[in-house]
């Protein structure tokens, strides 16, 4: 007998996400994700000065605001034919690295650990909704580190504020580089904070994920996606950088290929947007919100590469790089995220040593009458792209495809399920009244619905939420 389960909201993620799964004989045979958030940042930007894009798009998300500012600046530099100065480029990479550290530490300890350890900090959690398997001493260890991790996630934001004025929504990234004037005191403080974070990662965080992996081996079988991965590259655009983290590329059927941005599209077949065409190219933002669209169920569009769903994020980067190819499951994603924190600590250490003590290279930038540009960069959750069209010195079109637009996309017009939907199908659910396996899989992608959709309702009716 088939049974449909609706989980709304999915907790410990960013934004409002509903998951529907159909279960038969304890196996998920179908899945559908619904993003219930619309904000329309692309619409807000039309008619504004192109330079507004950086600080406007940072407000899309408080967790990954630096990423949006960074990528918006790159899109503008592409349109204005500006090359950022070397010091500015290095400092931007450091600022972006701070966001990686803040996000990954927070996600692992605050969003993931509660699925595997019974936390004493939450009196509402009696442990009945989870199948906890850790011995008492290890459970206590993770309790302690859950609390301790706040210090280091916050410290990463402190580093970002040193260079960007504040965090989140920093004011340090701009066209041509950065706005900060760097000095010795800032360098010393950056090194000191990074040293403490690196010690925590190397001595505590890595061992914590190894302990979880030991006691929950079943999660190396659950949550397997398509195995197709995409990256726009990360920490590879700094001048004279002989050791980039990952270069842009795709991995399809275990074959690495160069990235071709002309193959990127968005499918709106099941999304609340109207356009004569179901498939739009990456530059096209000529869609209209349509909350009454037939057969639509989400505000998230379906990002595709050559028509294929692609997984993005830490696991994608490590697979494309050939550094982690053990699997593509729930715990493989979490393992990749922790490995990435260690790698980025090392990268940032090298970048800080390359910073020169000099003023920023800011000046007045001239906006062309007409231009087009694209900014593509991998961020914490994966591939982020901004496309801008300038006409009459104003923004005519602006389109954003976020990492969660790839991972939590809906089924497309060719019948291809989204990445998270595919990862859920085939999962064994022990108890349909307590489908904790579903939550673990979804959280392993670190979804952000705020980014993916860029709540709208004129019908203020009562509704019921089941929180798990």
C-alpha positions as CSV (number, residue, x, y, z in Angstrom):
1,X,0.0,0.0,0.0
2,X,1.3,3.4,-1.0
3,X,1.5,6.2,1.6
4,X,2.2,9.9,1.0
5,X,4.0,11.9,3.6
6,X,4.3,15.7,3.6
7,X,6.9,17.3,5.8
8,X,6.4,21.0,6.2
9,X,8.6,22.8,7.1
10,X,11.9,21.0,6.7
11,X,13.7,22.2,9.8
12,X,17.4,23.2,10.2
13,X,17.7,24.6,6.7
14,X,17.5,28.2,5.4
15,X,14.0,29.1,4.2
16,X,10.7,27.4,3.7
17,X,10.8,24.0,2.1
18,X,8.1,21.3,1.9
19,X,8.9,17.7,0.9
20,X,6.4,15.2,-0.3
21,X,7.4,11.6,-0.5
22,X,5.4,8.5,-1.6
23,X,6.4,5.3,0.3
24,X,5.6,1.7,-0.7
25,X,6.9,-1.2,1.4
26,X,9.1,1.2,3.4
27,X,10.8,2.5,0.2
28,X,10.5,6.0,-1.2
29,X,9.2,5.6,-4.7
30,X,8.5,9.2,-5.5
31,X,9.5,12.6,-4.1
32,X,8.7,16.2,-4.8
33,X,10.2,19.4,-3.2
34,X,8.3,22.6,-2.9
35,X,9.9,26.0,-2.3
36,X,7.4,28.3,-0.7
37,X,9.2,31.7,-1.0
38,X,9.1,34.4,-3.6
39,X,10.9,37.7,-3.4
40,X,11.7,38.8,-6.9
41,X,15.2,40.4,-6.6
42,X,15.6,40.3,-10.4
43,X,12.5,42.4,-10.7
44,X,13.7,44.9,-8.1
45,X,16.9,45.5,-10.0
46,X,15.4,46.5,-13.3
47,X,15.8,50.1,-14.1
48,X,18.4,50.7,-11.3
49,X,22.1,51.7,-11.6
50,X,24.2,48.6,-12.4
51,X,26.4,49.3,-9.3
52,X,23.4,48.8,-7.1
53,X,23.5,45.1,-7.9
54,X,26.3,44.3,-5.5
55,X,24.6,45.4,-2.3
56,X,21.1,44.6,-3.4
57,X,21.8,41.0,-4.2
58,X,23.7,40.6,-0.9
59,X,20.3,40.9,0.8
60,X,19.1,37.7,-0.9
61,X,20.6,35.8,2.0
62,X,22.2,36.5,5.4
63,X,24.2,33.3,5.3
64,X,25.9,33.6,1.9
65,X,25.6,37.4,1.3
66,X,29.3,37.7,0.5
67,X,29.0,35.2,-2.3
68,X,26.2,37.2,-4.0
69,X,28.2,40.4,-3.6
70,X,31.4,38.7,-5.0
71,X,29.5,37.2,-8.0
72,X,27.6,40.4,-8.7
73,X,30.9,42.3,-8.8
74,X,32.4,39.7,-11.2
75,X,29.3,40.1,-13.5
76,X,29.7,43.9,-13.5
77,X,33.5,43.6,-14.2
78,X,32.7,41.3,-17.1
79,X,30.2,43.9,-18.5
80,X,32.4,46.9,-17.8
81,X,35.6,45.1,-19.0
82,X,37.4,45.8,-15.7
83,X,40.1,43.6,-14.3
84,X,40.3,43.7,-10.5
85,X,43.7,44.6,-9.0
86,X,45.8,41.8,-7.6
87,X,45.5,42.8,-3.9
88,X,41.8,43.3,-4.3
89,X,41.4,39.9,-5.9
90,X,43.3,38.2,-3.0
91,X,41.3,40.1,-0.4
92,X,38.0,39.1,-2.0
93,X,39.1,35.5,-2.0
94,X,39.9,35.7,1.7
95,X,36.5,37.3,2.5
96,X,34.8,34.6,0.5
97,X,36.8,32.0,2.4
98,X,35.5,33.5,5.7
99,X,32.0,32.8,4.5
100,X,32.9,29.2,3.7
101,X,34.3,28.6,7.2
102,X,31.3,30.3,8.9
103,X,28.8,28.4,6.8
104,X,30.3,24.9,6.9
105,X,31.1,25.0,10.7
106,X,27.5,26.2,11.4
107,X,26.0,23.7,9.1
108,X,27.9,20.7,10.4
109,X,27.3,21.4,14.1
110,X,24.0,23.3,14.2
111,X,22.1,21.7,11.3
112,X,23.7,18.2,10.9
113,X,24.8,17.0,14.4
114,X,21.2,17.1,15.9
115,X,20.4,14.3,13.4
116,X,23.0,12.0,15.0
117,X,23.5,13.1,18.6
118,X,21.0,13.7,21.3
119,X,21.6,17.2,22.4
120,X,21.0,18.2,26.0
121,X,20.7,21.8,25.0
122,X,17.1,21.3,23.7
123,X,14.6,20.3,26.4
124,X,12.0,19.8,23.7
125,X,14.1,17.0,22.1
126,X,13.3,13.8,24.0
127,X,15.2,11.6,21.5
128,X,12.0,9.8,20.4
129,X,12.1,11.3,16.9
130,X,15.6,10.0,16.1
131,X,17.4,6.7,16.2
132,X,20.5,7.8,18.1
133,X,23.3,5.2,18.2
134,X,26.3,7.0,19.7
135,X,27.8,5.8,23.0
136,X,27.3,8.1,25.9
137,X,30.9,9.5,26.0
138,X,30.8,10.3,22.3
139,X,27.3,11.8,22.5
140,X,28.6,14.1,25.4
141,X,31.6,15.0,23.2
142,X,29.4,16.2,20.4
143,X,27.2,18.1,22.8
144,X,30.2,20.0,24.0
145,X,31.4,20.7,20.5
146,X,27.9,21.8,19.4
147,X,28.2,24.6,21.9
148,X,31.9,25.3,21.3
149,X,31.4,25.6,17.5
150,X,29.4,28.8,17.8
151,X,32.7,30.5,18.9
152,X,34.5,29.5,15.7
153,X,31.6,30.1,13.3
154,X,31.3,33.6,14.8
155,X,35.1,34.1,14.6
156,X,34.9,33.5,10.8
157,X,32.4,36.3,10.6
158,X,34.6,38.5,12.7
159,X,37.4,38.0,10.1
160,X,34.9,39.0,7.3
161,X,33.9,42.1,9.3
162,X,37.5,43.2,9.6
163,X,37.8,43.3,5.8
164,X,34.2,44.1,4.8
165,X,33.1,46.5,7.6
166,X,30.4,44.2,8.9
167,X,29.0,40.7,8.5
168,X,26.7,39.7,7.0
169,X,26.0,42.0,4.1
170,X,29.5,43.4,4.0
171,X,30.5,46.6,2.2
172,X,34.0,45.6,1.4
173,X,33.5,44.0,-2.0
174,X,33.0,46.2,-5.0
175,X,33.8,46.6,-8.7
176,X,37.6,46.5,-9.2
177,X,38.4,44.7,-6.0
178,X,37.6,45.9,-2.4
179,X,37.0,49.0,-0.5
180,X,39.2,48.2,2.5
181,X,42.6,49.8,3.2
182,X,44.7,46.9,4.6
183,X,47.2,47.5,7.4
184,X,49.5,45.4,9.7
185,X,47.0,45.2,12.5
186,X,44.4,43.7,10.3
187,X,46.8,41.1,9.0
188,X,47.9,40.1,12.5
189,X,44.3,39.7,13.7
190,X,43.3,37.7,10.6
191,X,46.2,35.3,11.1
192,X,45.4,34.9,14.8
193,X,41.7,34.2,14.2
194,X,42.4,31.8,11.4
195,X,44.9,29.9,13.5
196,X,42.3,29.3,16.2
197,X,39.7,28.1,13.6
198,X,42.2,25.9,11.9
199,X,43.1,24.2,15.3
200,X,39.4,23.5,16.0
201,X,38.9,22.0,12.5
202,X,42.0,19.8,12.5
203,X,41.8,18.6,16.1
204,X,38.0,18.4,16.7
205,X,35.8,18.8,13.6
206,X,37.5,16.1,11.5
207,X,37.4,13.6,14.4
208,X,33.7,14.4,15.0
209,X,32.7,13.5,11.4
210,X,34.8,10.3,11.6
211,X,32.9,9.3,14.7
212,X,29.5,9.9,13.1
213,X,30.6,7.9,10.1
214,X,31.6,5.0,12.3
215,X,28.3,4.7,14.0
216,X,26.0,5.5,11.1
217,X,27.4,3.5,8.1
218,X,23.9,3.2,6.6
219,X,24.0,6.9,5.6
220,X,26.8,6.0,3.2
221,X,24.1,4.1,1.3
222,X,21.2,6.6,1.5
223,X,20.8,9.8,-0.5
224,X,22.7,8.9,-3.7
225,X,21.9,11.3,-6.5
226,X,22.6,11.2,-10.2
227,X,26.3,11.4,-9.8
228,X,26.5,14.3,-12.3
229,X,28.5,17.2,-10.8
230,X,29.1,20.9,-11.8
231,X,31.4,23.6,-10.6
232,X,32.1,27.1,-11.7
233,X,35.5,27.0,-9.9
234,X,36.6,28.2,-6.5
235,X,39.8,30.0,-5.3
236,X,41.3,29.7,-8.8
237,X,41.2,33.3,-10.0
238,X,43.9,34.9,-7.9
239,X,46.8,36.3,-9.8
240,X,49.7,33.8,-10.2
241,X,48.0,31.2,-8.1
242,X,49.9,27.9,-8.8
243,X,47.5,25.8,-6.6
244,X,43.9,26.5,-7.3
245,X,41.3,24.6,-5.3
246,X,39.0,23.6,-8.1
247,X,38.7,24.8,-11.7
248,X,35.4,25.1,-13.5
249,X,34.1,21.9,-15.0
250,X,31.4,19.2,-15.1
251,X,31.5,15.5,-14.4
252,X,29.0,13.5,-16.3
253,X,29.0,9.7,-16.2
254,X,32.4,9.9,-14.5
255,X,33.9,11.8,-17.4
256,X,35.3,15.3,-16.7
257,X,34.4,18.0,-19.3
258,X,35.1,21.7,-19.6
259,X,32.3,23.9,-18.6
260,X,30.2,25.4,-21.4
261,X,28.0,28.2,-20.0
262,X,25.9,28.2,-23.1
263,X,24.5,24.9,-22.0
264,X,23.0,26.3,-18.8
265,X,19.2,26.8,-18.8
266,X,16.2,27.0,-16.5
267,X,13.1,25.0,-16.9
268,X,9.8,26.5,-15.5
269,X,7.4,23.6,-16.3
270,X,6.5,23.1,-12.7
271,X,7.5,26.5,-11.3
272,X,5.2,29.4,-10.5
273,X,6.4,31.5,-13.5
274,X,4.8,32.2,-16.9
275,X,6.6,32.4,-20.2
276,X,5.7,31.2,-23.7
277,X,8.7,28.9,-23.4
278,X,9.2,26.3,-20.6
279,X,13.0,26.4,-21.0
280,X,14.9,29.7,-20.7
281,X,18.6,30.4,-21.3
282,X,20.7,31.6,-18.4
283,X,20.4,35.3,-19.4
284,X,16.7,35.3,-19.7
285,X,14.7,36.8,-16.9
286,X,11.6,37.5,-19.0
287,X,9.3,35.5,-16.8
288,X,6.3,36.6,-14.7
289,X,5.3,35.3,-11.3
290,X,2.1,33.2,-11.6
291,X,0.9,31.8,-8.3
292,X,-2.1,30.2,-10.1
293,X,-0.2,28.4,-12.8
294,X,-1.6,24.9,-13.5
295,X,0.7,22.0,-12.6
296,X,3.1,24.3,-10.7
297,X,4.1,23.6,-7.1
298,X,7.3,25.5,-6.3
299,X,8.9,28.9,-6.7
300,X,12.2,27.2,-7.5
301,X,13.1,27.0,-11.1
302,X,14.8,23.9,-12.5
303,X,18.4,24.7,-13.4
304,X,19.9,22.3,-16.0
305,X,23.1,21.7,-17.9
306,X,22.6,20.5,-21.4
307,X,19.2,19.3,-20.1
308,X,20.7,17.4,-17.2
309,X,20.1,17.9,-13.5
310,X,23.5,18.5,-11.8
311,X,24.6,18.3,-8.2
312,X,26.6,21.2,-6.9
313,X,28.4,21.9,-3.6
314,X,31.4,20.5,-1.7
315,X,30.9,16.9,-2.9
316,X,30.7,18.1,-6.5
317,X,33.9,20.1,-6.1
318,X,35.9,17.2,-4.6
319,X,34.6,14.7,-7.2
320,X,35.5,17.1,-10.1
321,X,38.9,17.6,-8.5
322,X,39.4,13.9,-8.0
323,X,40.1,14.4,-4.3
324,X,37.1,12.4,-2.9
325,X,35.5,9.8,-5.0
326,X,34.3,7.3,-2.3
327,X,30.6,7.9,-2.8
328,X,27.8,10.3,-3.4
329,X,25.6,9.6,-0.4
330,X,24.2,11.6,2.6
331,X,27.4,11.2,4.7
332,X,29.7,11.5,1.7
333,X,28.3,15.1,1.3
334,X,28.8,15.8,5.0
335,X,32.3,14.3,4.9
336,X,33.2,16.5,1.8
337,X,32.0,19.6,3.6
338,X,34.3,19.0,6.6
339,X,37.2,18.1,4.3
340,X,36.6,21.4,2.5
341,X,36.8,23.4,5.7
342,X,40.3,22.0,6.3
343,X,41.3,22.8,2.7
344,X,40.0,26.3,2.8
345,X,41.8,27.1,6.0
346,X,45.1,26.1,4.3
347,X,44.2,28.2,1.2
348,X,43.3,31.3,3.3
349,X,46.6,31.0,5.2
350,X,48.5,31.1,1.9
351,X,46.4,34.0,0.6
352,X,46.8,36.1,3.8
353,X,50.6,35.8,3.3
354,X,50.3,37.2,-0.2
355,X,48.4,40.4,0.9
356,X,50.3,43.6,0.4
357,X,50.0,46.6,2.7
358,X,48.5,49.2,0.3
359,X,45.3,51.3,-0.2
360,X,42.4,49.9,-2.1
361,X,42.3,50.6,-5.8
362,X,38.9,52.1,-5.9
363,X,38.0,54.9,-8.2
364,X,34.9,56.2,-10.1
365,X,33.7,53.7,-12.6
366,X,32.0,54.7,-15.9
367,X,28.9,52.8,-16.8
368,X,28.6,52.0,-20.6
369,X,25.5,52.7,-22.5
370,X,24.9,49.1,-23.3
371,X,26.7,46.0,-22.1
372,X,26.3,42.4,-20.9
373,X,28.2,40.4,-18.3
374,X,28.2,37.2,-16.3
375,X,29.7,36.4,-12.9
376,X,30.2,32.7,-12.2
377,X,31.7,31.3,-9.0
378,X,31.3,28.4,-6.6
379,X,30.1,29.4,-3.2
380,X,29.5,27.4,0.0
381,X,26.5,25.5,-1.4
382,X,27.8,25.3,-4.9
383,X,27.6,27.0,-8.3
384,X,26.3,30.6,-8.2
385,X,25.7,32.6,-11.4
386,X,24.6,36.2,-12.0
387,X,23.8,37.5,-15.5
388,X,23.3,41.3,-16.2
389,X,22.1,43.2,-19.2
390,X,22.7,47.0,-19.3
391,X,20.7,49.2,-21.6
392,X,20.7,53.0,-21.4
393,X,23.2,52.8,-18.4
394,X,20.5,51.0,-16.4
395,X,19.8,47.4,-15.6
396,X,17.5,46.0,-18.2
397,X,17.6,42.3,-17.1
398,X,19.2,40.5,-14.2
399,X,19.1,36.8,-13.7
400,X,20.4,34.7,-10.8
401,X,20.8,30.9,-10.7
402,X,21.8,29.8,-7.2
403,X,23.2,26.5,-5.9
404,X,19.9,25.5,-4.5
405,X,18.3,26.2,-7.9
406,X,20.4,23.2,-9.0
407,X,20.0,21.0,-6.0
408,X,16.3,21.5,-4.9
409,X,15.0,22.1,-8.4
410,X,11.7,20.4,-9.4
411,X,11.1,17.9,-12.1
412,X,11.7,19.4,-15.6
413,X,9.6,19.2,-18.8
414,X,11.6,16.1,-19.9
415,X,10.5,14.3,-16.7
416,X,13.9,14.5,-15.0
417,X,13.6,14.8,-11.3
418,X,15.5,17.4,-9.3
419,X,18.8,16.4,-7.6
420,X,17.3,16.2,-4.1
421,X,14.2,14.4,-5.4
422,X,16.4,11.8,-7.1
423,X,18.5,11.4,-3.9
424,X,15.3,10.6,-1.9
425,X,13.9,8.0,-4.2
426,X,15.0,4.5,-3.2
427,X,15.5,5.4,0.5
428,X,14.5,2.9,3.1
429,X,12.2,4.5,5.7
430,X,12.0,2.5,8.9
431,X,8.9,4.3,10.3
432,X,6.7,6.4,8.0
433,X,5.4,8.3,11.1
434,X,9.0,9.3,11.9
435,X,10.8,9.6,8.5
436,X,14.1,11.0,10.0
437,X,16.0,9.5,7.0
438,X,14.3,12.0,4.7
439,X,15.5,15.0,6.8
440,X,19.1,13.7,6.9
441,X,19.3,13.4,3.1
442,X,17.8,16.9,2.5
443,X,20.1,18.6,5.1
444,X,23.2,17.0,3.5
445,X,22.7,19.4,0.6
446,X,22.5,22.5,2.9
447,X,19.5,23.9,0.9
448,X,18.7,27.6,1.0
449,X,15.2,28.4,-0.2
450,X,15.8,32.1,0.3
451,X,18.5,32.0,-2.4
452,X,16.7,29.5,-4.6
453,X,13.5,31.6,-5.1
454,X,14.8,35.1,-4.7
455,X,6.2,34.0,0.9
456,X,3.8,35.4,-1.2
457,X,0.1,35.1,-0.4
458,X,-3.0,37.2,-0.5
459,X,-5.0,34.4,1.1
460,X,-4.5,34.6,4.9
461,X,-5.8,31.2,5.9
462,X,-5.0,29.0,8.9
463,X,-2.7,26.1,8.1
464,X,-1.1,23.3,10.0
465,X,2.7,22.6,10.2
466,X,4.3,19.4,11.3
467,X,7.8,20.0,12.7
468,X,10.2,17.1,12.7
